[in-house]
Amino acid sequence: MAMNRVQFQPGLSMAEFMQQYGTEAQCEAALIQSRWPQGFICPSCRGRLSTTFERAGRTHWQCRRCRHQTTATAGTIFAATKLPLTVWFLAMHLLTQAKNNVSALELMRHLGVGYSAAWRIKHKILHTMMGRESRRQLSGRVEIDDAYLGGERPGKRGRGSPNKVPFVIAVSTVDDNRPHQVAIHCLPFTKDAISQWANRALHVNTQAWSDGLPAFGALALEVAEHHAVITGSGRAAAEHAEFRCVNIILGNLKTAITGTYHAFNFAKYASRYFAEFQYRFNRRYNLRTILPRLAKAAARTTPCTETQLRQAEFAN
């Protein structure tokens, strides 16, 4: 069997990571380049002329026009952090290079910080990932399925369970019938919800394939083609040829989440956990660039307080 070049690509090794981001100065330089690739721009007046000075080991800019002072981290997801940027960059590296998800507990051990700090770092990074993926729109041939995750045990199984989070997973495919990109969103299985979701997550030229769930009937009005296939239930449904890609990715998603997290409020933070998987999957073609891309996204993501981090995001 031919080697999967995407799966077996080398990625960014830990040795290379340490060479490129092993010092505070290197991480700050990378963040500055990510935030102001064309040179400093004042976040207050958009002025370009500035003076710089050092304070507490970090570079500060003062705008010559309005006298506003700022740093590379101010106004970003790193705002007000007391941790070195090397800790943040190592966390981003671990979260993007791992094949499966990385828990806050595992981050705590790798980063050498307390659990609360590791949790905040992880969820701020996931918040950044979710922001980038929120505008994802699939096109072409797209396989769609409905599923559940989470919940307490013992409990009622299947669609009637009051404890599980319902979500829709869509996978676009390429010409050789391989999965290309994925979009995962929490939403109830109603025609109105599916219609609104399809309007923002699927391009109008999409050829959508779904099972016979009545709510998916709304797709006919939102995309170019909708093919509803009655698959029945059980193993035969899971192995249906028209849904091979979405079933593979759904299985990988469940493994990544259930194999990593053992005690968490899935109903509250499901959107972020899905974004973690989705962000990494959609950028898997070049693992060497995924870290600088995430650093750029983090530099352009506005600050998120712990209160905001702990708010439920099921409705996203």
KEKE-3310 file (N, C-alpha, C; in steps of 0.2 Angstrom, whole numbers, plus 5000, padded with zeros to 4 digits):
npx = (5004:5003:5012:5005:5007:5004:5001:5014:5023:5037:5035:5037:5050:5055:5068:5070:5060:5065:5077:5072:5062:5067:5071:5066:5068:5068:5054:5047:5051:5046:5032:5031:5033:5022:5012:5014:5019:5023:5029:5028:5012:5002:4990:4981:4980:4984:4996:5013:5025:5037:5045:5056:5057:5064:5056:5054:5060:5054:5050:5044:5033:5031:5020:5023:5014:5002:5007:5003:5007:5012:5014:5020:5012:5001:4983:4981:4979:4988:4988:4992:4998:5008:5017:5032:5034:5040:5034:5021:5023:5028:5017:5008:5015:5014:5001:4998:5006:5003:4995:4983:4972:4978:4978:4974:4980:4991:4997:5001:5011:5021:5024:5027:5020:5006:4990:4979:4984:4988:4976:4970:4979:4978:4964:4963:4971:4963:4952:4957:4959:4946:4940:4947:4942:4929:4924:4925:4921:4914:4916:4911:4910:4902:4902:4890:4885:4876:4878:4882:4891:4899:4890:4882:4885:4877:4865:4852:4853:4858:4849:4839:4845:4846:4858:4868:4878:4872:4878:4884:4894:4904:4912:4922:4927:4941:4946:4950:4942:4946:4947:4946:4944:4936:4921:4914:4900:4891:4874:4856:4845:4836:4826:4827:4839:4848:4847:4851:4864:4870:4869:4880:4891:4892:4896:4887:4888:4889:4889:4879:4879:4869:4862:4846:4840:4826:4828:4839:4833:4832:4843:4842:4837:4848:4860:4868:4866:4857:4859:4850:4852:4845:4851:4849:4853:4866:4881:4882:4877:4887:4897:4894:4896:4895:4897:4910:4921:4917:4913:4925:4933:4924:4925:4939:4938:4930:4939:4950:4945:4938:4948:4957:4952:4945:4938:4928:4918:4909:4897:4898:4910:4911:4912:4924:4933:4930:4934:4948:4951:4947:4954:4967:4966:4962:4974:4983:4991:5003:5013:5024:5022:5011:5012:5018:5007:4997:5002:5002:4988:4985:4991:4982:4970:4959:4960:4955:4946:4946:4933:4926:4931:4926:4913:4898:4898:4890:4880:4887)
npy = (4994:5011:5024:5036:5052:5064:5060:5054:5065:5075:5086:5099:5096:5094:5098:5107:5116:5121:5127:5137:5144:5144:5154:5169:5180:5176:5171:5183:5191:5183:5185:5199:5200:5193:5201:5214:5214:5222:5232:5243:5247:5259:5254:5263:5275:5272:5276:5276:5279:5278:5276:5266:5257:5247:5238:5229:5218:5217:5223:5240:5250:5267:5278:5291:5300:5300:5297:5285:5270:5253:5235:5220:5210:5216:5219:5207:5189:5185:5195:5203:5193:5184:5174:5168:5170:5160:5149:5150:5148:5135:5128:5130:5124:5110:5108:5109:5100:5087:5071:5067:5075:5086:5086:5098:5094:5087:5097:5105:5097:5096:5110:5115:5122:5128:5119:5127:5138:5131:5126:5139:5143:5133:5134:5148:5147:5137:5145:5155:5146:5143:5155:5157:5146:5148:5154:5146:5138:5125:5117:5110:5092:5086:5077:5073:5071:5067:5068:5063:5067:5066:5067:5059:5043:5030:5031:5036:5030:5036:5046:5051:5054:5065:5070:5072:5080:5087:5087:5093:5086:5089:5084:5089:5082:5077:5074:5060:5054:5057:5063:5081:5094:5099:5103:5106:5108:5112:5110:5109:5096:5102:5108:5122:5126:5118:5124:5137:5134:5128:5138:5146:5138:5130:5132:5139:5131:5118:5100:5091:5077:5067:5057:5050:5059:5069:5083:5086:5089:5102:5106:5106:5118:5126:5123:5118:5104:5091:5075:5063:5049:5034:5025:5016:5008:5003:4993:4992:5004:5013:5009:5013:5017:5030:5038:5036:5044:5054:5046:5040:5052:5056:5045:5047:5059:5056:5047:5055:5064:5057:5048:5057:5066:5065:5070:5082:5097:5094:5098:5111:5116:5111:5117:5122:5111:5104:5113:5113:5100:5102:5113:5109:5098:5103:5110:5101:5098:5104:5103:5110:5123:5126:5131:5144:5150:5149:5157:5169:5171:5171:5183:5192:5190:5196:5201:5188:5186:5177:5175:5176:5165:5154:5154:5146:5139:5132:5137:5141)
npz = (5000:4996:5003:5014:5011:5018:5031:5035:5034:5040:5049:5061:5071:5088:5091:5081:5084:5096:5092:5084:5092:5105:5114:5124:5117:5103:5102:5105:5094:5084:5087:5085:5071:5067:5071:5066:5051:5041:5048:5063:5068:5076:5088:5092:5085:5072:5068:5061:5065:5078:5095:5104:5119:5133:5146:5160:5154:5142:5125:5122:5113:5108:5102:5090:5086:5094:5106:5112:5121:5119:5119:5111:5115:5120:5118:5112:5112:5121:5130:5146:5151:5163:5161:5152:5135:5129:5135:5130:5116:5116:5121:5110:5100:5105:5104:5091:5084:5089:5085:5091:5103:5116:5133:5146:5158:5154:5147:5158:5164:5154:5152:5164:5173:5184:5186:5183:5176:5165:5160:5156:5147:5137:5134:5129:5118:5111:5109:5100:5089:5087:5083:5071:5063:5062:5051:5041:5026:5017:5001:4984:4983:4997:5012:5024:5041:5056:5074:5091:5106:5122:5138:5152:5161:5169:5156:5145:5128:5112:5100:5109:5121:5135:5139:5130:5118:5103:5086:5070:5057:5044:5029:5016:5000:4989:4972:4972:4981:4994:5011:5013:5019:5035:5044:5059:5070:5084:5085:5086:5079:5069:5055:5053:5060:5053:5041:5043:5047:5036:5027:5031:5032:5021:5004:4990:4979:4983:4982:4992:5002:5012:5026:5029:5039:5043:5046:5037:5025:5023:5017:5003:4999:5001:4995:4979:4975:4983:4990:4998:5007:5012:5025:5035:5050:5061:5058:5044:5039:5044:5036:5023:5006:5001:5012:5017:5020:5029:5040:5043:5048:5058:5067:5070:5076:5088:5094:5097:5106:5116:5120:5126:5135:5151:5161:5160:5156:5144:5137:5139:5134:5121:5108:5107:5109:5097:5088:5091:5085:5072:5067:5067:5059:5046:5043:5040:5030:5029:5041:5046:5045:5053:5066:5065:5058:5068:5078:5071:5070:5084:5088:5082:5088:5099:5117:5129:5143:5159:5164:5152:5145:5153:5150:5144:5127:5119:5110:5099)
capx = (5000:5007:5013:5001:5013:5002:5002:5020:5027:5041:5032:5042:5053:5056:5074:5069:5056:5069:5081:5068:5058:5069:5072:5061:5069:5065:5047:5045:5052:5041:5026:5031:5033:5016:5007:5016:5023:5025:5032:5024:5006:4999:4983:4976:4979:4986:5002:5018:5032:5037:5051:5055:5061:5063:5054:5053:5062:5050:5050:5038:5033:5027:5018:5025:5009:4997:5010:5001:5012:5010:5019:5018:5007:4995:4978:4981:4977:4993:4988:4992:5001:5014:5021:5036:5032:5042:5029:5015:5025:5028:5010:5005:5018:5012:4994:4997:5010:5001:4990:4977:4972:4982:4974:4977:4984:4997:5001:5004:5017:5025:5025:5030:5015:5000:4985:4974:4988:4988:4969:4969:4983:4974:4957:4964:4973:4957:4947:4960:4957:4938:4939:4949:4938:4921:4923:4927:4915:4916:4913:4912:4907:4903:4898:4887:4882:4874:4881:4882:4896:4898:4884:4884:4884:4873:4860:4848:4858:4856:4846:4834:4848:4846:4865:4874:4878:4871:4883:4884:4901:4904:4919:4923:4932:4944:4944:4952:4938:4949:4944:4950:4943:4931:4918:4910:4897:4885:4867:4850:4844:4830:4827:4829:4846:4852:4847:4856:4871:4872:4870:4886:4896:4893:4896:4881:4890:4890:4885:4879:4877:4867:4858:4839:4837:4822:4831:4843:4829:4833:4849:4840:4836:4854:4866:4867:4863:4857:4857:4848:4853:4843:4857:4847:4857:4871:4887:4881:4876:4893:4902:4891:4902:4894:4899:4916:4926:4914:4913:4932:4934:4920:4929:4945:4936:4928:4945:4954:4942:4937:4955:4962:4949:4942:4933:4927:4911:4909:4892:4899:4916:4911:4914:4932:4936:4929:4939:4955:4952:4946:4960:4973:4965:4962:4980:4988:4995:5010:5014:5029:5019:5005:5014:5018:5000:4993:5005:4999:4981:4984:4993:4977:4964:4958:4960:4949:4946:4944:4926:4924:4933:4922:4906:4896:4899:4886:4876:4891)
capy = (5000:5017:5028:5042:5057:5069:5057:5053:5071:5075:5091:5103:5092:5097:5101:5113:5121:5124:5131:5143:5147:5142:5159:5174:5185:5173:5171:5190:5193:5180:5188:5205:5199:5190:5206:5219:5211:5228:5237:5245:5252:5261:5252:5268:5280:5269:5280:5271:5282:5276:5275:5260:5256:5241:5238:5222:5213:5217:5229:5244:5255:5273:5281:5298:5305:5300:5295:5278:5265:5246:5230:5215:5206:5220:5218:5200:5183:5185:5201:5203:5186:5184:5169:5169:5169:5153:5144:5150:5145:5128:5125:5130:5118:5104:5107:5108:5094:5080:5068:5068:5081:5087:5089:5103:5091:5085:5103:5107:5093:5098:5117:5116:5127:5125:5116:5133:5141:5127:5127:5145:5144:5129:5137:5154:5145:5135:5151:5157:5142:5143:5161:5156:5141:5150:5157:5140:5136:5120:5117:5104:5086:5086:5072:5076:5067:5070:5063:5065:5066:5068:5064:5055:5036:5027:5036:5034:5030:5038:5053:5053:5056:5072:5072:5072:5086:5085:5091:5091:5086:5089:5083:5090:5077:5078:5069:5053:5052:5057:5069:5087:5099:5097:5108:5103:5113:5110:5113:5105:5093:5105:5111:5129:5126:5115:5129:5142:5131:5127:5145:5149:5133:5127:5136:5137:5126:5111:5094:5088:5070:5066:5052:5052:5063:5074:5090:5088:5091:5109:5107:5106:5125:5130:5121:5116:5098:5087:5068:5060:5042:5030:5021:5012:5008:4998:4993:4993:5012:5016:5007:5015:5020:5037:5042:5033:5050:5057:5041:5040:5058:5056:5040:5050:5064:5053:5044:5061:5067:5052:5046:5062:5070:5060:5073:5089:5099:5094:5102:5118:5118:5107:5120:5123:5105:5103:5118:5110:5095:5105:5118:5105:5093:5108:5113:5095:5097:5107:5104:5115:5130:5127:5135:5152:5152:5150:5163:5175:5171:5173:5190:5196:5189:5201:5197:5185:5185:5170:5175:5174:5158:5149:5154:5141:5140:5127:5140:5143)
capz = (5000:4995:5009:5015:5012:5023:5037:5036:5034:5046:5053:5065:5076:5094:5090:5076:5087:5101:5088:5081:5097:5111:5119:5124:5111:5097:5102:5104:5087:5080:5088:5082:5064:5065:5072:5062:5046:5037:5053:5068:5067:5082:5088:5094:5079:5066:5066:5060:5068:5085:5098:5108:5125:5137:5152:5163:5149:5136:5121:5122:5108:5110:5095:5090:5085:5100:5113:5115:5123:5119:5118:5106:5118:5122:5113:5109:5116:5126:5134:5153:5153:5167:5159:5147:5128:5127:5137:5126:5110:5117:5121:5103:5096:5107:5102:5084:5081:5091:5081:5095:5107:5122:5139:5151:5163:5150:5146:5164:5165:5149:5152:5171:5176:5188:5181:5181:5171:5159:5157:5153:5140:5132:5131:5125:5111:5107:5107:5094:5084:5085:5079:5064:5060:5062:5045:5037:5021:5012:4994:4981:4986:5005:5016:5031:5046:5063:5079:5098:5110:5129:5142:5158:5161:5164:5153:5139:5122:5105:5099:5114:5127:5137:5142:5125:5114:5096:5082:5063:5055:5036:5026:5009:4998:4983:4967:4973:4986:5001:5015:5012:5025:5039:5048:5065:5073:5088:5084:5086:5072:5066:5049:5054:5063:5048:5036:5045:5047:5029:5024:5033:5032:5014:4998:4986:4973:4986:4981:4998:5003:5019:5027:5028:5044:5041:5046:5032:5020:5022:5013:4996:4997:5002:4990:4972:4975:4990:4989:5004:5006:5017:5026:5040:5056:5063:5054:5037:5038:5045:5031:5017:5002:5000:5018:5020:5023:5035:5045:5045:5052:5064:5071:5072:5081:5094:5097:5099:5112:5122:5122:5129:5140:5155:5166:5158:5154:5136:5135:5140:5130:5115:5102:5107:5108:5090:5085:5091:5080:5066:5066:5066:5053:5040:5041:5041:5024:5030:5048:5047:5045:5057:5072:5064:5057:5074:5081:5068:5072:5091:5088:5079:5092:5105:5123:5132:5150:5161:5164:5145:5144:5157:5148:5139:5120:5115:5105:5093)
cpx = (5004:5007:5009:5006:5011:5003:5009:5025:5031:5038:5038:5044:5054:5063:5074:5065:5061:5074:5078:5065:5060:5071:5066:5062:5066:5058:5044:5046:5047:5034:5025:5030:5026:5011:5008:5021:5026:5028:5026:5018:5003:4992:4978:4975:4981:4993:5008:5025:5032:5044:5050:5059:5060:5061:5052:5055:5058:5050:5044:5039:5029:5026:5020:5020:5004:5000:5008:5007:5009:5016:5016:5013:5000:4989:4977:4979:4982:4993:4988:4995:5007:5019:5026:5033:5034:5037:5023:5017:5025:5021:5007:5008:5015:5005:4993:5001:5007:4995:4983:4977:4976:4978:4977:4981:4991:5001:5004:5010:5022:5028:5028:5026:5010:4995:4980:4978:4987:4981:4968:4973:4980:4968:4958:4967:4967:4952:4950:4958:4950:4937:4941:4944:4931:4919:4924:4920:4918:4913:4914:4908:4908:4899:4896:4884:4880:4876:4880:4889:4895:4892:4887:4882:4882:4868:4857:4853:4854:4853:4842:4838:4848:4853:4870:4873:4878:4876:4882:4892:4900:4911:4919:4928:4935:4943:4945:4948:4942:4947:4949:4950:4936:4928:4914:4907:4891:4879:4862:4848:4837:4831:4829:4836:4850:4852:4852:4863:4874:4873:4877:4892:4897:4892:4890:4882:4891:4886:4885:4876:4875:4863:4850:4836:4833:4825:4835:4840:4830:4839:4847:4839:4843:4860:4863:4863:4863:4855:4856:4848:4850:4848:4855:4851:4862:4877:4887:4880:4883:4898:4899:4896:4901:4896:4906:4920:4923:4914:4921:4934:4930:4923:4935:4944:4935:4934:4949:4951:4941:4944:4959:4958:4944:4937:4933:4920:4910:4903:4893:4905:4916:4914:4921:4935:4935:4933:4946:4956:4952:4952:4966:4972:4965:4969:4986:4992:5002:5011:5020:5027:5013:5006:5014:5011:4996:4996:5002:4992:4980:4986:4987:4970:4964:4958:4954:4950:4944:4937:4923:4925:4929:4915:4904:4896:4895:4883:4881:4891)
cpy = (5006:5021:5035:5048:5063:5066:5056:5059:5072:5081:5095:5099:5097:5101:5107:5118:5125:5129:5138:5147:5146:5148:5164:5179:5183:5173:5178:5192:5190:5183:5195:5205:5197:5196:5212:5218:5217:5234:5239:5249:5253:5258:5257:5273:5278:5273:5274:5273:5281:5276:5269:5260:5250:5242:5231:5217:5213:5224:5233:5249:5261:5277:5289:5303:5306:5299:5288:5273:5258:5241:5225:5211:5210:5220:5212:5195:5183:5191:5199:5196:5188:5179:5171:5167:5162:5147:5144:5147:5137:5125:5125:5125:5112:5103:5107:5102:5087:5078:5069:5074:5081:5090:5094:5100:5089:5091:5105:5103:5095:5106:5119:5122:5124:5123:5122:5137:5137:5127:5133:5146:5139:5132:5144:5152:5141:5140:5154:5153:5142:5149:5160:5151:5143:5152:5152:5138:5131:5120:5111:5098:5086:5081:5074:5071:5070:5065:5067:5063:5069:5064:5060:5048:5034:5032:5033:5035:5033:5045:5056:5055:5063:5074:5073:5078:5084:5090:5088:5091:5085:5089:5084:5084:5080:5073:5062:5051:5052:5063:5075:5092:5097:5103:5105:5109:5110:5114:5107:5102:5095:5108:5118:5130:5123:5120:5134:5140:5130:5133:5148:5144:5130:5132:5134:5132:5119:5106:5090:5081:5069:5059:5054:5056:5068:5081:5091:5089:5098:5111:5108:5114:5129:5128:5119:5109:5095:5080:5065:5053:5039:5025:5015:5013:5003:4999:4995:5001:5015:5015:5009:5019:5028:5042:5039:5039:5053:5052:5040:5046:5058:5051:5043:5055:5061:5050:5050:5064:5062:5049:5051:5065:5064:5063:5080:5090:5099:5098:5109:5121:5114:5110:5121:5116:5103:5107:5116:5105:5098:5109:5114:5100:5098:5111:5107:5094:5099:5108:5108:5122:5132:5131:5142:5154:5153:5156:5169:5176:5173:5180:5194:5194:5193:5197:5194:5183:5178:5169:5173:5167:5153:5150:5149:5143:5135:5130:5141:5138)
cpz = (5000:5002:5009:5016:5017:5030:5039:5035:5040:5051:5056:5071:5082:5094:5086:5080:5092:5098:5086:5087:5104:5116:5118:5118:5105:5097:5102:5097:5082:5080:5085:5074:5062:5066:5067:5056:5042:5042:5058:5066:5074:5083:5090:5088:5073:5063:5065:5063:5075:5088:5102:5114:5129:5144:5155:5158:5143:5132:5121:5116:5110:5103:5096:5089:5091:5106:5116:5116:5122:5118:5113:5108:5119:5116:5110:5114:5122:5131:5142:5155:5158:5165:5153:5140:5126:5129:5133:5119:5111:5117:5114:5099:5098:5104:5095:5081:5083:5086:5084:5099:5113:5127:5142:5156:5160:5149:5152:5165:5160:5150:5159:5174:5180:5183:5179:5176:5164:5156:5154:5147:5135:5129:5128:5118:5107:5105:5101:5088:5082:5081:5072:5060:5059:5055:5039:5032:5017:5006:4990:4983:4993:5008:5022:5035:5053:5068:5086:5101:5117:5132:5148:5157:5168:5162:5147:5133:5117:5105:5105:5121:5129:5139:5137:5121:5106:5092:5075:5061:5047:5034:5019:5006:4991:4978:4968:4979:4993:5004:5014:5018:5029:5043:5053:5069:5078:5086:5084:5079:5070:5059:5049:5056:5057:5042:5037:5045:5040:5025:5025:5032:5025:5009:4994:4981:4976:4983:4988:4998:5011:5020:5027:5034:5041:5041:5040:5025:5018:5018:5005:4994:4998:4998:4983:4971:4982:4988:4996:5003:5012:5019:5031:5046:5056:5058:5047:5035:5039:5039:5024:5013:5002:5007:5021:5023:5029:5041:5048:5050:5058:5069:5074:5078:5088:5098:5100:5106:5118:5124:5126:5135:5144:5160:5164:5156:5147:5134:5135:5135:5123:5109:5102:5106:5100:5086:5085:5086:5073:5063:5063:5059:5046:5038:5041:5035:5024:5038:5050:5048:5050:5063:5070:5061:5063:5078:5078:5070:5080:5092:5086:5083:5098:5111:5125:5139:5153:5162:5157:5143:5147:5155:5143:5132:5116:5109:5098:5087)
residu = (MET:ALA:MET:ASN:ARG:VAL:GLN:PHE:GLN:PRO:GLY:LEU:SER:MET:ALA:GLU:PHE:MET:GLN:GLN:TYR:GLY:THR:GLU:ALA:GLN:CYS:GLU:ALA:ALA:LEU:ILE:GLN:SER:ARG:TRP:PRO:GLN:GLY:PHE:ILE:CYS:PRO:SER:CYS:ARG:GLY:ARG:LEU:SER:THR:THR:PHE:GLU:ARG:ALA:GLY:ARG:THR:HIS:TRP:GLN:CYS:ARG:ARG:CYS:ARG:HIS:GLN:THR:THR:ALA:THR:ALA:GLY:THR:ILE:PHE:ALA:ALA:THR:LYS:LEU:PRO:LEU:THR:VAL:TRP:PHE:LEU:ALA:MET:HIS:LEU:LEU:THR:GLN:ALA:LYS:ASN:ASN:VAL:SER:ALA:LEU:GLU:LEU:MET:ARG:HIS:LEU:GLY:VAL:GLY:TYR:SER:ALA:ALA:TRP:ARG:ILE:LYS:HIS:LYS:ILE:LEU:HIS:THR:MET:MET:GLY:ARG:GLU:SER:ARG:ARG:GLN:LEU:SER:GLY:ARG:VAL:GLU:ILE:ASP:ASP:ALA:TYR:LEU:GLY:GLY:GLU:ARG:PRO:GLY:LYS:ARG:GLY:ARG:GLY:SER:PRO:ASN:LYS:VAL:PRO:PHE:VAL:ILE:ALA:VAL:SER:THR:VAL:ASP:ASP:ASN:ARG:PRO:HIS:GLN:VAL:ALA:ILE:HIS:CYS:LEU:PRO:PHE:THR:LYS:ASP:ALA:ILE:SER:GLN:TRP:ALA:ASN:ARG:ALA:LEU:HIS:VAL:ASN:THR:GLN:ALA:TRP:SER:ASP:GLY:LEU:PRO:ALA:PHE:GLY:ALA:LEU:ALA:LEU:GLU:VAL:ALA:GLU:HIS:HIS:ALA:VAL:ILE:THR:GLY:SER:GLY:ARG:ALA:ALA:ALA:GLU:HIS:ALA:GLU:PHE:ARG:CYS:VAL:ASN:ILE:ILE:LEU:GLY:ASN:LEU:LYS:THR:ALA:ILE:THR:GLY:THR:TYR:HIS:ALA:PHE:ASN:PHE:ALA:LYS:TYR:ALA:SER:ARG:TYR:PHE:ALA:GLU:PHE:GLN:TYR:ARG:PHE:ASN:ARG:ARG:TYR:ASN:LEU:ARG:THR:ILE:LEU:PRO:ARG:LEU:ALA:LYS:ALA:ALA:ALA:ARG:THR:THR:PRO:CYS:THR:GLU:THR:GLN:LEU:ARG:GLN:ALA:GLU:PHE:ALA:ASN)
# end
